């Protein structure tokens, strides 16, 4: 079966055929890497996606950090941050934070878990499975936990001069969630999924 791939650098169309785990296919014209079959992709993706979903709930509901200043203490979870933004009528910012830090990561973790769990089962032939893989392509760049993390880091630097900060479990779990979502980019092999759908 032919597997045509375009070289990312020089656009040459190459018939790569099937490659096995850990193998790399290069471009015969410019020598650049065209495709790399990830090792143990399905099992690793399942582990990472489940860990991400475990981190998700406390990352959203538990306090990120607490601030103590002039005898008062304040703390907020990620969900409360969105609520505060809504109360202060920053609707657009609230929507962006909710979409990139809550909805998109949850959707991405669930979708990759679904795709990996049904890999090599009859479900793969179902049109819904193909649709799920297509949706993954579309939402791949939506989740931006790193941007929110940068926001937290900037607030820590700015606030530590005027208040005493204590970090909550929410922040620990948020970092865990962020690491799992980043790890998905390394473990999940969308090419392998398409190849197997095509073979059936
Ligand atoms: Zn090339």
Boltz pocket constraint, residues with backbone or C-beta under 6 A from the ligand:
constraints:
  - pocket:
      binder: B
      contacts: [[A, 7], [A, 8], [A, 9], [A, 10], [A, 11], [A, 12], [A, 27], [A, 28], [A, 29], [A, 30], [A, 31], [A, 32]]
      max_distance: 6.0
